[in-house]
């Protein structure tokens, strides 16, 4: 039983709206990847939306360069899942989620096109 919280941002108005998506509509999202486009009628919007990221139930962020729907330790220097520190050039191994939407995902971030 998949259920997602979808946060859709509109770049024209610079506003974001959230929607709860449950079983029938949520099953349509399972298996999609970051960067895929979906019809906005699933969320009560007109036009298409593009998936830009998300996080799982434990709060681990989805990362576009990690394949699949798995959690993985990745060596990061910048980007999603890495907080800038005082040390320049520092690398850190962090736990992130893959780029595929699975049932473990809690929140999906998207942008309207």
N, C-alpha and C positions, 0 to 999 in steps of 0.2 A: 504494500500500500504506500505509494509514493505521494508525498505532499511537499510543495516548495513554496517559499516566500519569494516572489519575483519583484525586484526593484527595477522599474523602467525609468530611465532618464530621458528627458527631451532636450536636445542641445539648443533648440531655438528659443524656448522659454526659460531654459536653465532651471527647470523644476523636475522633481522626481516623484513618482507615485509607486505605491506597493500594492501587490495583490496576492491573495492566497490561491494557490492552484492545487486542487485535490485530484483524486484518482483518474478519471477518464482523460482530463486535459494533461495531467502530470505524466501519464504514461507516454504521451506524444513527445515529451521533452527528454525522456530517458534515452540515452545513446547519442545525443547531440554533443557537439564539441564547442569549445570557445571559438568564436568567429562565425558560427553557423547562423543563418537567418531563418526566422520562424514567422508565421502569420500572426499578427497581433490580435486577431479575434479571440484567441484562447484566453486573453487577459482583459478583454473588453475594450481593446484599442483598435483604431483603424490603421491600416498599413502594415509594414513589416518591422520586426525588431531584430537586433543582432545581439547575441550572447557575448558578453565581454568578460565574465568572470563569475566568482561566487565563493562560497565557503561551505564546509561540511558541518555536521552537528556539533563537532568538538571545536570549531572555529578555525580549522586549518584552511588556508586560502587555496583556491584552484590556480594552477599555473599553466600557461599556454604551451610551454616547452617541455612539459612532462607528459608522456603519452599514456593513455588509458585512464581508468577511474580509480587508480590505486593511490595509497599513501606511500611516499618515498622520501628518504633523506637525500637532499641535493646540496651540493656545494655552491653557495651563492655569494655574489659580490655586490649585487644591486637588484632592484626590481621588486616584484610582488613577493611578499613573505620575508623581506629583509629590511630591517630598520637601520637607518644610517647611524653610525656611532661616531665617537670622537676620533677614532683611528682611521686614517685614510688608507685605502688599499687593503682593508681587512676582509678575510673570507670566513664564512661560517657555514657549517652544515646544519640545515634546517629541514623540518618535516613539512612537506607540502602535499596537496592533493593533485591528481592528474587533471588533464584538460577535458575529460569526458564526464557528462552528467550521469550520475548513478543515483540509486535510491538513498545513499548516505548523504547526499547533498541537501543542505537546509535552505540556503539562500542563493538565488541566481541574480546576477547583475546584468542588465541589458540596456541598450540604447535604441531609441526609436529612429527609424530611417525616413 
